[in-house]
Amino acid sequence: MNTAPTETEYRFPGSVEEAIELKEQFGERARFIAGGTDLLLLMEQQRCHPELLIDLTKIRSLQGFSVGGGHVRIGSAITYSQLLASPAFTQAVPFLADAIRTIGGVQVRNVATLVGNITNASPAGDTLAPLYVLNTTIHVSGPRGSRLVPIEDFILDVRRIDLKDGELVTHVCIDIPDQEERGAFEKLGRRRAMAIAVVSVCAVLRIDHGRVEGARIALGAVAPTIMRVRDVEAFLVGRALDTNTIGKAGSLASELAKPIDDIRASAGYRRLAVRGLVRRALENIRARIE
Ligand SMILES: Cc1cc2nc3c(=O)[nH]c(=O)nc-3n(C[C@H](O)[C@H](O)[C@H](O)COP(=O)(O)OP(=O)(O)OC[C@H]3O[C@@H](n4cnc5c(N)ncnc54)[C@H](O)[C@@H]3O)c2cc1C
């Protein structure tokens, strides 16, 4: 049996059009690559064997990043470290910045991209719960033009996304929460750094005169995709954010979660963690308002 490794060709297209053309030409035999922190691991584990890697990081139009007009726009070649270096970004979406700070270590954040976290579509991807509550829109380009997809429709299942032949993600647009909204991100990993989430939670609340006027809450790593817990959101609206309400919201989220047993934690432990992390996120928001 021939066990010699097959060679992988590596190319740096100069434009989105060129990248799309290459992907169309090679089809399933080619993969896009940004930081490579997920893809190279998959290749090392022999879980994928691309003939061609199409590196997107040198394409100028994918290096765009802006904060303004109520939105953050992030090109698919922008790394986590570039985002964290921008005070405009960390002030606009502080809880997304908190989530990014928990990802890997500095070396990983220096090369890995936020768009790569989305297109990798792991239920434990740490930016995903914040991106769900921030109503993120995914901008896709392909041989048949461009289209926009809400993140909830873009991520279909574990490692399955709504990209058709030859398509790539050019950038994402995130809604900046308004002045009356406060958010919090909580993550439980098996250690404090370089650890994938056992459970993560992101919550954004709008509070007026002590009562919740609006709520968006998402759970990570407790279902095949990120879960918006809309029953918990509905439960919170109209109530005072007191200890009783916070306790009940945590318990309700725990009942709604659909976790599985895996190498990182049992389903039962994850349910308990959801209860604790939802409570902690809501308490953090309450403390910030007070
Ligand atoms: C040591 C280590 C620690 C880590 N810790 C964490 C952690 O704590 N939390 C966490 O969430 N993740 C963690 N990760 C995973 C990883 O860093 C993130 O998921 C990262 O955001 C992936 O981005 P990337 O640019 O490296 O993606 P890549 O590996 O380059 O790509 C990932 C996938 O997306 C596709 N892709 C990339 N860009 C595009 C595009 N523009 N259009 C279409 N498809 C595209 C690729 O083909 C591939 O399938 C860790 C990884 C390592 C190696």
The ligand as an ORCA input file, in Angstrom:
! r2SCAN-3c Opt
* xyz 0 1
  C      -4.616     25.765     19.978
  C      -5.989     26.179     19.502
  C      -6.900     26.688     20.414
  C      -8.186     27.067     19.995
  N      -9.052     27.568     20.927
  C     -10.305     27.923     20.536
  C     -11.226     28.445     21.499
  O     -10.931     28.604     22.685
  N     -12.471     28.776     21.040
  C     -12.847     28.648     19.726
  O     -13.977     28.974     19.382
  N     -11.980     28.148     18.805
  C     -10.736     27.786     19.176
  N      -9.851     27.291     18.243
  C     -10.319     27.106     16.849
  C      -9.979     28.240     15.859
  O      -8.889     29.033     16.284
  C     -11.164     29.175     15.540
  O     -12.303     28.443     15.138
  C     -10.783     30.195     14.442
  O     -11.682     31.279     14.509
  C     -10.769     29.647     13.026
  O     -10.344     30.683     12.147
  P      -9.236     30.420     11.025
  O      -9.065     31.716     10.310
  O      -8.011     29.813     11.602
  O     -10.023     29.360     10.131
  P      -9.444     28.235      9.061
  O      -8.862     27.126      9.843
  O      -8.549     28.948      8.081
  O     -10.778     27.853      8.377
  C     -11.821     27.190      9.087
  C     -12.881     26.675      8.104
  O     -13.532     27.757      7.450
  C     -13.318     27.736      6.026
  N     -13.138     29.141      5.651
  C     -12.273     30.026      6.215
  N     -12.502     31.262      5.720
  C     -13.534     31.155      4.850
  C     -14.253     32.083      4.035
  N     -13.947     33.394      4.017
  N     -15.262     31.625      3.265
  C     -15.597     30.307      3.275
  N     -14.972     29.383      4.020
  C     -13.942     29.808      4.797
  C     -12.129     26.830      5.804
  O     -12.176     26.186      4.544
  C     -12.295     25.843      6.955
  O     -13.260     24.879      6.613
  C      -8.559     26.918     18.629
  C      -7.621     26.411     17.701
  C      -6.366     26.046     18.117
  C      -5.380     25.502     17.114
*
